[in-house]
Amino acid sequence: MFLSIFDIFKPGIGPSSSHTMGPMVAAARFLDALRGGAEPEPGAGPPARLTATLHGSLAWTGKGHATDRAVMLGLLGFVPAKVDMDAAEAALADLKETRRVTPGDLPEMAFDPEADVVFDWGPPLPGHANGLVLRAFDAGERLHMEETYYSVGGGFVVTSRELSDPPDLHAAKAEAGFPHPFGSAAEMLEMGAATGLTVAQMKWRNECALLSEAELRAKVDGIWTAMNACIDRGLSQDGILPGGLSVKRRAKAIHAQLREEAGRNLAQPHVVNDWLSVYAMAVNEENAAGGVVVTSPTNGAAGVVPAVIRYYRDHCVGATEEGIRTFLLTAAAIGGLIKHNASISGAEVGCQGEVGSASAMAAAGLCAALGGTNAQVENAAEIALEHHLGMTCDPAAGLVQVPCIERNGLGAIKAVSAASLSLRGDGTHFMPLDNCIEAMRQTGRDMSEKYKETSQGGLAVNLPEC
Ligand code: SF4
């Protein structure tokens, strides 16, 4: 099993990795297929019109997650990692006027933003809760090409063919020679014991199979730079978040209070929890506003890992830049195990897979950065994940705001507590991380669809009277 740190931590735009980034990636992949990556239907003329049909959770909460906008941006040629928001807004405005897209190397094609994104409220597609079908027609309205994509969480997208016959990532990249290909926490601990390496060192050596040490260091540092910039941006913004719930941004005001109180000697010890929350909320307010965030491992859960790193950097004794790299590499290793063996998708397993996974990653990362052993790292991740088991995904109005913004703060607090508890032991504990990940997978499988990013139950149907 190999999932790169750069698969787990990816820059993109809010508010959702599965409902915004994934569909944008799917649209970009469809354009590539039209450019010659796939065979058109026999006898069809060149593509002249495009449509997109959203299914399952993408339909149910697609409006709140701006999925229609994301598909349009993808068809206009934008990709999440490089999107220039000003250019994107201008292109969307132009599309509304002209109802035509002109992606590079393809003929101009009709696309009506009002009519050509269809929200299908029927049963989800068989492969996954987040399905979308993209179609191209020729000038005579004959089908030119059709492809079904599934957005499986964290911005990852697969076609229906890839879903039923997944490319074996490990085999496909085996020639790169990953020296420590652990696919479970048990294997991770065994390989660490056999080599004397930490989780971060094993992850580093695996990544070095693809990049030089200098490139890898620069790219890992770039992840933290982007995360930290997102925190700072979120701490400087105020106003009302988009979407119609009239949710106010709070991070800036809370941060100002905390800074003001920091000069006094009267602070209560639990105020450190407010620092953790405010860092996380800053990121998730940016995400809710459609700003640039880093998936960690998803957009909805993007605040937890940055908040705990900022806590480590600004509040912990002896924090170093190398400690931040250790944090990120360890967190990515744990995120990879969870994605490989269960899911990081709220539409698949509920919020336990998003904020729960993020909290486990952050707990492991902090534990490692503070000098924890591999056993303590595994223990920290397990504690954090265990106490998110069963957590549903029920966002109000399908927006990644309530409960998501505060929930990231609470996920960060749990991560710090989990790392701290773990560091007080020697790593031996009752419930292995692998069993906890399997429990999360089974719990998600058994969870009602109402609680898996469909906004059909829980908080989403218990809104206050306005
Ligand atoms: S409730 Fe959790 S899983 Fe659902 S949208 Fe919010 S952060 Fe994502």
Residues whose N, C-alpha, C, O or C-beta is under 5 A from the ligand:
A	BS01	SF4	G300 A301 G346 G350 C351 E354 T392 C393 D394 P395 V400 C404
